[in-house]
Amino acid sequence: MRLKGKHIVLGITGSIAAYKAAYLLRGLVKEGAEVQVVMTPAAKEFITPVTMSALSGKPVASEFFSANDGTWHSHVDMGLWADLMVIAPATTATIGKMARGIADNLLITTYLSAKCPVMVAPAMDLDMFQHPANLANLEIIRSYGNLIIEPGEGALASGLHGKGRMEEPENIVEEIVRFFSQKKKLLNRHFLVTAGPTYEKIDPVRFIGNYSTGKMGYAIANELAAYGAKVTLISGPVNIKNVNPEINVIPGESAQLMHSLCMDIFPLVDGAVMCAAVADFTPESYSESKVKRGKDDLIIRMKPTKDIAGDLGKIKTDKQILVGFALETNDELNNAYSKLQRKNLDFIVLNSMNDAGAGFGFDTNKITMIGKDNKPAFFELKSKTEVAHDIVAKIISEMESNNLLQE
């Protein structure tokens, strides 16, 4: 009964894999979960509400209201009731509606109202799964914080063979059990995360900055919060709206301001992840008025900014964990390991500008993690949400190894 006391909304869409939802439901109930099934109209063409109601012990919700007596099915109430929403199988159409907020059925309105984490198990033919529109929509819902249960490879209903099969029900149950068991691993722990670029002002209208979007740092902050941590996120100027409402976001536009905030907050936290792309140099002087074009070259003298990670490393205690990032263009491993040692980091996350799809501006990233033993762990290109999962898993592993998660 590993899911005893958990409230789960199971969403079922119009896929040939809908029959698997019956096995998934049975597995969840067997583990002690209370499950409310929500079906799209198309799903009822593949498996009956009677079957799902019998397995769940609850009436199935499908329409907004009953045509017979006007009984209202409140998507808001279901969204508040649930500890987790699982959409399995999820068709291409449903994934597209989730990405774009097309609330034309009870399942989508419940999804849009849900305050809980959401897992999505795609099921479709391989060509549909690989279509750029579907892959783009999957990345969009990932960016919203949804957890994607990757489909398996095998024989498909079309007779083709490839990726698109909904993951087997027993594996999804285990994924849900792992989710709940790990979700609170960082409960009562406080983390500081930095994200985005810094803007070093030249005059009231110009600045020196970089191409960082903040996506990686925000993904890490969201992942830490999903594990139960209290998170303070110091953010440079970014355009990101999808952030866990429990995260305390503090603007830190300049390197100086971000340094000051980090130095104040770090002694109060259990760990910090320095993901921001902080400027190494800032103008020596600031012009209160706009610098006008002249006949001669404009020369701006620069001075070094303060080293945030390095200064935090100097005051770090053995009860804290400190993680840094390195973006390199050459001699990547040696440069990253040097930074790891100089700044007293527990481990460092290396990005190489030579890897396609990694670095600034992408929704994907390819990283190498290096610990104090100088043994690099290489990871394939993944979405930044998945990369954040790998990084937080490493943080938890390091904290467990150093007995930092014991009460």
HUCOR-V913429 format. One record per residue. RES is the residue in one letter. D_LAST is the distance of its C-alpha to the last C-alpha in Angstrom with 1 decimal. Layout:
# HUCOR-V913429
RES:D_LAST
RES:D_LAST
This chain:
# HUCOR-V913429
M:25.1
R:22.4
L:23.5
K:23.9
G:23.9
K:24.2
H:27.3
I:29.1
V:32.4
L:34.4
G:37.1
I:40.2
T:42.9
G:46.4
S:46.0
I:47.4
A:43.8
A:43.3
Y:43.9
K:40.6
A:38.9
A:39.9
Y:38.1
L:35.0
L:35.2
R:35.6
G:32.6
L:30.4
V:31.8
K:31.4
E:27.6
G:27.5
A:27.8
E:30.2
V:32.4
Q:35.0
V:37.6
V:39.4
M:42.5
T:44.8
P:48.5
A:49.0
A:46.3
K:48.4
E:51.1
F:49.0
I:47.1
T:47.9
P:45.7
V:46.8
T:45.0
M:41.8
S:42.0
A:42.6
L:39.5
S:37.2
G:38.8
K:39.2
P:42.2
V:42.0
A:42.1
S:44.6
E:46.9
F:46.2
F:48.2
S:50.3
A:53.9
N:54.9
D:53.2
G:51.5
T:48.0
W:45.5
H:42.6
S:40.1
H:38.3
V:36.3
D:35.0
M:34.1
G:32.3
L:30.2
W:29.6
A:28.3
D:24.8
L:26.6
M:30.2
V:31.7
I:35.3
A:36.7
P:39.4
A:39.7
T:43.3
T:44.5
A:45.8
T:42.6
I:40.6
G:43.4
K:43.2
M:39.4
A:39.9
R:42.7
G:41.7
I:44.8
A:44.0
D:46.9
N:45.2
L:42.6
L:40.1
I:40.2
T:40.0
T:37.0
Y:35.4
L:36.3
S:34.8
A:31.5
K:28.3
C:26.2
P:25.9
V:29.2
M:29.9
V:33.5
A:35.3
P:38.7
A:41.8
M:45.2
D:47.9
L:47.3
D:49.7
M:48.0
F:44.6
Q:45.8
H:47.8
P:46.9
A:46.6
N:44.1
L:42.0
A:42.1
N:41.0
L:38.1
E:37.0
I:37.4
I:35.2
R:32.6
S:32.7
Y:32.0
G:28.6
N:29.9
L:28.8
I:31.8
I:32.1
E:34.7
P:37.9
G:39.1
E:42.4
G:45.2
A:48.2
L:48.5
A:50.6
S:53.1
G:53.9
L:52.4
H:49.6
G:46.6
K:43.4
G:43.0
R:42.1
M:39.3
E:36.3
E:36.5
P:34.9
E:32.8
N:31.3
I:30.6
V:28.8
E:26.6
E:26.0
I:25.0
V:22.6
R:21.0
F:20.9
F:19.0
S:16.6
Q:15.8
K:16.3
K:12.9
K:11.1
L:10.9
L:10.3
N:9.3
R:10.2
H:13.7
F:16.4
L:19.9
V:22.7
T:26.4
A:29.2
G:33.0
P:35.8
T:36.7
Y:40.2
E:42.0
K:44.9
I:48.4
D:50.1
P:49.5
V:50.2
R:49.1
F:45.9
I:44.7
G:42.0
N:41.0
Y:40.8
S:37.0
T:36.4
G:32.6
K:32.1
M:29.7
G:27.4
Y:27.5
A:26.7
I:23.6
A:22.5
N:23.3
E:21.4
L:18.2
A:18.7
A:19.4
Y:15.9
G:14.5
A:14.2
K:15.9
V:18.8
T:21.4
L:24.4
I:27.1
S:30.2
G:33.6
P:36.6
V:36.1
N:37.5
I:34.5
K:34.1
N:31.6
V:28.2
N:25.4
P:26.1
E:22.5
I:22.7
N:23.9
V:27.0
I:28.5
P:31.9
G:32.4
E:35.9
S:36.8
A:35.2
Q:35.4
L:33.6
M:30.9
H:30.4
S:30.3
L:27.7
C:25.4
M:25.7
D:24.8
I:21.8
F:20.2
P:18.9
L:16.9
V:15.2
D:12.7
G:15.6
A:19.3
V:22.0
M:25.5
C:27.7
A:30.4
A:33.9
V:34.4
A:38.0
D:38.7
F:41.7
T:42.8
P:46.4
E:47.4
S:49.0
Y:48.9
S:52.1
E:52.1
S:54.8
K:55.3
V:56.5
K:60.0
R:61.6
G:63.8
K:66.5
D:64.5
D:61.2
L:58.1
I:55.9
I:52.4
R:50.9
M:47.1
K:44.5
P:41.1
T:38.0
K:34.9
D:32.5
I:29.3
A:27.2
G:28.8
D:28.2
L:24.5
G:24.3
K:25.8
I:23.1
K:20.1
T:17.5
D:15.7
K:12.4
Q:14.4
I:16.2
L:19.8
V:22.1
G:25.8
F:28.9
A:32.4
L:35.5
E:38.2
T:41.9
N:42.7
D:41.3
E:38.0
L:35.9
N:37.0
N:36.6
A:33.1
Y:32.0
S:33.6
K:31.7
L:28.4
Q:29.2
R:30.8
K:28.0
N:25.1
L:23.6
D:21.1
F:23.4
I:26.4
V:27.9
L:31.7
N:34.3
S:37.9
M:40.7
N:42.8
D:40.9
A:42.6
G:40.4
A:37.7
G:37.1
F:38.2
G:39.4
F:38.6
D:36.4
T:35.7
N:34.2
K:34.4
I:31.8
T:31.0
M:27.6
I:27.7
G:25.0
K:25.5
D:27.2
N:29.9
K:30.0
P:30.6
A:29.5
F:32.2
F:31.9
E:34.8
L:35.9
K:33.7
S:33.2
K:30.9
T:28.7
E:28.4
V:27.9
A:25.0
H:23.4
D:24.0
I:22.6
V:19.3
A:19.1
K:19.6
I:16.9
I:14.3
S:15.9
E:15.9
M:12.2
E:11.5
S:14.2
N:12.9
N:9.3
L:8.3
L:6.4
Q:3.8
E:0.0
